[in-house]
Amino acid sequence: MISRELAVALRDAGLVWHPASGDRFQLDLPEDVESEIEAETYTVSEMTIEARCTPSGTDLAFNGTTEWALDAVELADAVWMPSEHQLRDLLRGTFRSLTRLQDTFEVEIEINDERLRFQHPDPAEAYGLALRELISRSS
């Protein structure tokens, strides 16, 4: 799983999340709420947490769980924690390779005939760094 910091940077860069079963997320609550709640990672599942379309947008509904009597949160109050395969899929046709180096992984993408490489000890984080660059060049 990527770091919360990178997930927030991807969201702030413009990554749009359409919640689906199996997606992981953390809450992004006001500063006066305990940080333990934000650090918890939740998984979208029709049984416990489902994405519901409402007139005001998408809500993540907690169905009968023990999540401190939480009924639902707006999508804007969640930080999507995309998985490695989701990040790779989001790179689409720009993705060229993932290479295992001695102490790190290197993701190579190609944008407008320019090859770019991103390294990190965690392959998901390397994919996320590459995606952040792709998004920044797309906007």
GROMACS elastic network, one bead per residue, 0.5 to 0.9 nm:
[ bonds ]
;  ai    aj funct       b0    kb
    1     4     6  0.89307   500
    1    24     6  0.89904   500
    1    81     6  0.67323   500
    1    82     6  0.70625   500
    1    83     6  0.57269   500
    1    84     6  0.70105   500
    1   122     6  0.86038   500
    1   124     6  0.63803   500
    1   125     6  0.76502   500
    2     5     6  0.82992   500
    2     6     6  0.66060   500
    2     7     6  0.67025   500
    2    81     6  0.64964   500
    2    82     6  0.71893   500
    2    83     6  0.73092   500
    2    84     6  0.80024   500
    2   122     6  0.81004   500
    2   123     6  0.89493   500
    2   124     6  0.58381   500
    2   125     6  0.51758   500
    2   126     6  0.89221   500
    2   128     6  0.72438   500
    3     6     6  0.53477   500
    3     7     6  0.62800   500
    3     8     6  0.87013   500
    3    81     6  0.78990   500
    3   125     6  0.72668   500
    4     8     6  0.60927   500
    4     9     6  0.85117   500
    4    26     6  0.81644   500
    4    39     6  0.86962   500
    4    79     6  0.77883   500
    4    80     6  0.88069   500
    4    81     6  0.72333   500
    5     8     6  0.52354   500
    5     9     6  0.61929   500
    5    10     6  0.86965   500
    6    10     6  0.60877   500
    6    11     6  0.85510   500
    6    81     6  0.89262   500
    6   125     6  0.77062   500
    6   128     6  0.70227   500
    6   129     6  0.76495   500
    6   132     6  0.84557   500
    7    10     6  0.51469   500
    7    11     6  0.62616   500
    7    12     6  0.86071   500
    7    79     6  0.66517   500
    7    80     6  0.65122   500
    7    81     6  0.58582   500
    7    82     6  0.76340   500
    7   128     6  0.79729   500
    8    11     6  0.50404   500
    8    12     6  0.60168   500
    8    13     6  0.84403   500
    8    79     6  0.64380   500
    8    80     6  0.80950   500
    8    81     6  0.88273   500
    9    12     6  0.50298   500
    9    13     6  0.59832   500
    9    14     6  0.87061   500
    9    15     6  0.89460   500
    9   132     6  0.75097   500
   10    13     6  0.50153   500
   10    14     6  0.64846   500
   10    15     6  0.55621   500
   10    16     6  0.88754   500
   10   128     6  0.76973   500
   10   129     6  0.86811   500
   10   131     6  0.77596   500
   10   132     6  0.56908   500
   10   135     6  0.80399   500
   11    14     6  0.52720   500
   11    16     6  0.68712   500
   11    17     6  0.83527   500
   11    79     6  0.74343   500
   11    80     6  0.78533   500
   12    15     6  0.72090   500
   13   132     6  0.69767   500
   13   135     6  0.65590   500
   13   136     6  0.64613   500
   13   139     6  0.85322   500
   14   135     6  0.69776   500
   14   136     6  0.83026   500
   14   139     6  0.82388   500
   15   132     6  0.85085   500
   15   135     6  0.73461   500
   17    20     6  0.89502   500
   17    75     6  0.85702   500
   17    80     6  0.68600   500
   18    51     6  0.86613   500
   18    58     6  0.87482   500
   19    22     6  0.86118   500
   19    23     6  0.64412   500
   19    24     6  0.88551   500
   19    44     6  0.72268   500
   19    50     6  0.83076   500
   19    51     6  0.61367   500
   19    58     6  0.87329   500
   19    60     6  0.84747   500
   19    75     6  0.86706   500
   19    80     6  0.84022   500
   20    23     6  0.57291   500
   20    44     6  0.65262   500
   20    45     6  0.78598   500
   20    50     6  0.81809   500
   20    51     6  0.73325   500
   21    24     6  0.88125   500
   21    43     6  0.75962   500
   21    46     6  0.67688   500
   21    49     6  0.86376   500
   21    50     6  0.75659   500
   21    51     6  0.85148   500
   22    43     6  0.57649   500
   22    44     6  0.52756   500
   22    45     6  0.61054   500
   23    42     6  0.83031   500
   23    43     6  0.55585   500
   23    44     6  0.53346   500
   23    45     6  0.81091   500
   23    80     6  0.75043   500
   23    81     6  0.74315   500
   23    82     6  0.68733   500
   23    83     6  0.78958   500
   24    41     6  0.64991   500
   24    42     6  0.55042   500
   24    44     6  0.63454   500
   24    79     6  0.86569   500
   24    80     6  0.61892   500
   24    81     6  0.53102   500
   24    82     6  0.66501   500
   24    83     6  0.79145   500
   25    40     6  0.85189   500
   25    41     6  0.56066   500
   25    42     6  0.53403   500
   25    43     6  0.64003   500
   25    44     6  0.79194   500
   25    78     6  0.62923   500
   25    79     6  0.53333   500
   25    81     6  0.50068   500
   25    82     6  0.79267   500
   26    37     6  0.83419   500
   26    38     6  0.58386   500
   26    39     6  0.65662   500
   26    40     6  0.60928   500
   26    42     6  0.61395   500
   26    43     6  0.88669   500
   26    77     6  0.86756   500
   26    78     6  0.56387   500
   26    79     6  0.51468   500
   26    80     6  0.66504   500
   26    81     6  0.71933   500
   27    37     6  0.71373   500
   27    39     6  0.76191   500
   27    40     6  0.76574   500
   27    41     6  0.79304   500
   27    42     6  0.84461   500
   27    73     6  0.83954   500
   27    77     6  0.58660   500
   27    79     6  0.59864   500
   27    80     6  0.87991   500
   28    31     6  0.89711   500
   28    38     6  0.60934   500
   28    76     6  0.79781   500
   28    78     6  0.51459   500
   28    79     6  0.62172   500
   29    32     6  0.81451   500
   29    33     6  0.65010   500
   29    34     6  0.87158   500
   29    35     6  0.85126   500
   29    37     6  0.84872   500
   29    38     6  0.68488   500
   29    77     6  0.61450   500
   29    78     6  0.80010   500
   30    33     6  0.58523   500
   30    34     6  0.89657   500
   30    77     6  0.89406   500
   31    34     6  0.76767   500
   31    35     6  0.79497   500
   32    35     6  0.85912   500
   33    36     6  0.87015   500
   33    37     6  0.77742   500
   33    38     6  0.85125   500
   34    37     6  0.59751   500
   34    38     6  0.74590   500
   35    38     6  0.51550   500
   35    39     6  0.63876   500
   35    40     6  0.89860   500
   36    39     6  0.51960   500
   36    40     6  0.66083   500
   37    40     6  0.54884   500
   37    41     6  0.87850   500
   38    41     6  0.78298   500
   41    81     6  0.84224   500
   42    49     6  0.81537   500
   43    48     6  0.84619   500
   43    49     6  0.69638   500
   44    47     6  0.86091   500
   44    48     6  0.73082   500
   44    50     6  0.56760   500
   44    51     6  0.73528   500
   44    60     6  0.80060   500
   45    48     6  0.54905   500
   45    50     6  0.56010   500
   45    51     6  0.85268   500
   46    49     6  0.59022   500
   46    51     6  0.81609   500
   46    63     6  0.84526   500
   47    50     6  0.73959   500
   47    63     6  0.70170   500
   47    64     6  0.87870   500
   48    61     6  0.79444   500
   48    62     6  0.57402   500
   48    64     6  0.67316   500
   48    65     6  0.62400   500
   49    60     6  0.63226   500
   49    61     6  0.53382   500
   49    63     6  0.58657   500
   49    64     6  0.89029   500
   49    65     6  0.82678   500
   49    72     6  0.87228   500
   50    59     6  0.81742   500
   50    60     6  0.56102   500
   50    61     6  0.53019   500
   50    62     6  0.68684   500
   50    63     6  0.75368   500
   51    58     6  0.64625   500
   51    59     6  0.57480   500
   51    61     6  0.63044   500
   51    75     6  0.85618   500
   52    57     6  0.84165   500
   52    58     6  0.55632   500
   52    59     6  0.52057   500
   52    60     6  0.62384   500
   52    61     6  0.67808   500
   53    56     6  0.80664   500
   53    57     6  0.58708   500
   53    59     6  0.63971   500
   53    60     6  0.89175   500
   54    57     6  0.51130   500
   54    58     6  0.57427   500
   54    59     6  0.68966   500
   55    58     6  0.82150   500
   56    59     6  0.86731   500
   56    74     6  0.88702   500
   57    74     6  0.75036   500
   57    75     6  0.75801   500
   58    73     6  0.87711   500
   58    74     6  0.61671   500
   58    75     6  0.55534   500
   58    76     6  0.84963   500
   59    72     6  0.61878   500
   59    73     6  0.55054   500
   59    75     6  0.53787   500
   59    76     6  0.86329   500
   60    71     6  0.85166   500
   60    72     6  0.53150   500
   60    73     6  0.53150   500
   60    74     6  0.61945   500
   60    75     6  0.63930   500
   60    78     6  0.85328   500
   61    70     6  0.82975   500
   61    71     6  0.58629   500
   61    73     6  0.66715   500
   61    74     6  0.87226   500
   62    65     6  0.60410   500
   62    66     6  0.86430   500
   62    67     6  0.74469   500
   62    69     6  0.86504   500
   62    70     6  0.64501   500
   62    71     6  0.52795   500
   62    72     6  0.56486   500
   62    73     6  0.84019   500
   63    70     6  0.89565   500
   63    71     6  0.71820   500
   63    72     6  0.85552   500
   64    67     6  0.84928   500
   64    69     6  0.85730   500
   64    71     6  0.83454   500
   65    68     6  0.83057   500
   65    69     6  0.77306   500
   65    70     6  0.81658   500
   65    71     6  0.88407   500
   66    69     6  0.62979   500
   66    70     6  0.79121   500
   67    70     6  0.55068   500
   67    71     6  0.83867   500
   68    71     6  0.89286   500
   70    73     6  0.79160   500
   73    76     6  0.81079   500
   73    77     6  0.63012   500
   73    78     6  0.75712   500
   74    77     6  0.53990   500
   74    78     6  0.72082   500
   75    78     6  0.53796   500
   75    79     6  0.81795   500
   76    79     6  0.78015   500
   82    85     6  0.81343   500
   82    86     6  0.58550   500
   82    87     6  0.63297   500
   82   124     6  0.87098   500
   82   128     6  0.87007   500
   83    86     6  0.51900   500
   83    87     6  0.62555   500
   83    88     6  0.86868   500
   83   124     6  0.68814   500
   84    87     6  0.52184   500
   84    88     6  0.62488   500
   84    89     6  0.86451   500
   84   123     6  0.72137   500
   84   125     6  0.79941   500
   84   127     6  0.70188   500
   84   128     6  0.82039   500
   85    88     6  0.50504   500
   85    89     6  0.60790   500
   85    90     6  0.85960   500
   85   124     6  0.80883   500
   86    89     6  0.50300   500
   86    90     6  0.61685   500
   86    91     6  0.88110   500
   87    90     6  0.50750   500
   87    91     6  0.65234   500
   87   124     6  0.72493   500
   87   127     6  0.59006   500
   87   128     6  0.61965   500
   87   130     6  0.89511   500
   87   131     6  0.70285   500
   88    91     6  0.52868   500
   88    92     6  0.70452   500
   88    95     6  0.72872   500
   88   124     6  0.83929   500
   88   127     6  0.62232   500
   88   128     6  0.83617   500
   88   131     6  0.82706   500
   89    92     6  0.53445   500
   89    93     6  0.88111   500
   89    95     6  0.86359   500
   90    93     6  0.88826   500
   90   131     6  0.72303   500
   91    94     6  0.56866   500
   91    95     6  0.56251   500
   91   109     6  0.78844   500
   91   127     6  0.80940   500
   91   130     6  0.77668   500
   91   131     6  0.60155   500
   91   134     6  0.75276   500
   92    95     6  0.61371   500
   93    96     6  0.79512   500
   93   109     6  0.85254   500
   93   110     6  0.82971   500
   94   108     6  0.84606   500
   94   109     6  0.50229   500
   94   111     6  0.61390   500
   94   134     6  0.84190   500
   95    98     6  0.85405   500
   95   107     6  0.78265   500
   95   108     6  0.63493   500
   95   110     6  0.65624   500
   95   130     6  0.88800   500
   96   107     6  0.76441   500
   96   108     6  0.53643   500
   96   109     6  0.51098   500
   96   110     6  0.67834   500
   96   115     6  0.86936   500
   97   106     6  0.79120   500
   97   107     6  0.57628   500
   97   108     6  0.51929   500
   97   109     6  0.71394   500
   98   105     6  0.68422   500
   98   106     6  0.55977   500
   98   108     6  0.64773   500
   98   123     6  0.79177   500
   98   126     6  0.89270   500
   98   127     6  0.86197   500
   99   104     6  0.86325   500
   99   105     6  0.56640   500
   99   106     6  0.50903   500
   99   107     6  0.65222   500
   99   108     6  0.82454   500
  100   103     6  0.79594   500
  100   104     6  0.63418   500
  100   106     6  0.64586   500
  100   123     6  0.86826   500
  101   104     6  0.52183   500
  101   105     6  0.55942   500
  101   106     6  0.69958   500
  102   105     6  0.81676   500
  103   120     6  0.84826   500
  103   121     6  0.63447   500
  104   119     6  0.62823   500
  104   120     6  0.52601   500
  104   122     6  0.70567   500
  104   123     6  0.78936   500
  105   118     6  0.81101   500
  105   119     6  0.54587   500
  105   120     6  0.55016   500
  105   121     6  0.56561   500
  105   122     6  0.66488   500
  105   123     6  0.55027   500
  105   126     6  0.68645   500
  106   117     6  0.63285   500
  106   118     6  0.54369   500
  106   120     6  0.67613   500
  106   121     6  0.86359   500
  106   123     6  0.74355   500
  106   126     6  0.65504   500
  106   127     6  0.85272   500
  107   116     6  0.81897   500
  107   117     6  0.55484   500
  107   118     6  0.52211   500
  107   119     6  0.64679   500
  107   120     6  0.87494   500
  107   123     6  0.77417   500
  107   126     6  0.59728   500
  107   127     6  0.61833   500
  107   129     6  0.88241   500
  107   130     6  0.70333   500
  108   115     6  0.67183   500
  108   116     6  0.55859   500
  108   118     6  0.65538   500
  108   119     6  0.89591   500
  108   127     6  0.88299   500
  108   130     6  0.77359   500
  109   114     6  0.82235   500
  109   115     6  0.57914   500
  109   116     6  0.53823   500
  109   117     6  0.65575   500
  109   118     6  0.85628   500
  109   130     6  0.70698   500
  109   134     6  0.86885   500
  110   113     6  0.59558   500
  110   114     6  0.53271   500
  110   116     6  0.61011   500
  110   117     6  0.88604   500
  111   114     6  0.52090   500
  111   115     6  0.66235   500
  111   116     6  0.76942   500
  111   134     6  0.75976   500
  111   137     6  0.86429   500
  112   115     6  0.84300   500
  116   130     6  0.79999   500
  117   126     6  0.88408   500
  117   130     6  0.75049   500
  118   126     6  0.55901   500
  118   127     6  0.76105   500
  118   129     6  0.64451   500
  118   130     6  0.60361   500
  119   122     6  0.85083   500
  119   123     6  0.80797   500
  119   125     6  0.83546   500
  119   126     6  0.53994   500
  119   127     6  0.87290   500
  119   129     6  0.82832   500
  120   123     6  0.64665   500
  120   124     6  0.84689   500
  120   125     6  0.62866   500
  120   126     6  0.50959   500
  120   127     6  0.88795   500
  120   129     6  0.87107   500
  121   124     6  0.89641   500
  121   125     6  0.78288   500
  121   126     6  0.77667   500
  122   125     6  0.53554   500
  122   126     6  0.64934   500
  122   127     6  0.89118   500
  123   127     6  0.62570   500
  123   128     6  0.85816   500
  124   127     6  0.50902   500
  124   128     6  0.61605   500
  124   129     6  0.87066   500
  125   129     6  0.61802   500
  125   130     6  0.86389   500
  126   129     6  0.51439   500
  126   130     6  0.63326   500
  126   131     6  0.86622   500
  127   130     6  0.51260   500
  127   131     6  0.61533   500
  127   132     6  0.86493   500
  128   132     6  0.61072   500
  128   133     6  0.86585   500
  129   132     6  0.51304   500
  129   133     6  0.64303   500
  129   134     6  0.87744   500
  130   133     6  0.52016   500
  130   134     6  0.63013   500
  130   135     6  0.87512   500
  131   135     6  0.60989   500
  131   136     6  0.84965   500
  132   135     6  0.51922   500
  132   136     6  0.61352   500
  132   137     6  0.86848   500
  133   136     6  0.51017   500
  133   137     6  0.62489   500
  133   138     6  0.86069   500
  134   137     6  0.52579   500
  134   138     6  0.61735   500
  134   139     6  0.89367   500
  135   139     6  0.64160   500
  136   139     6  0.56347   500
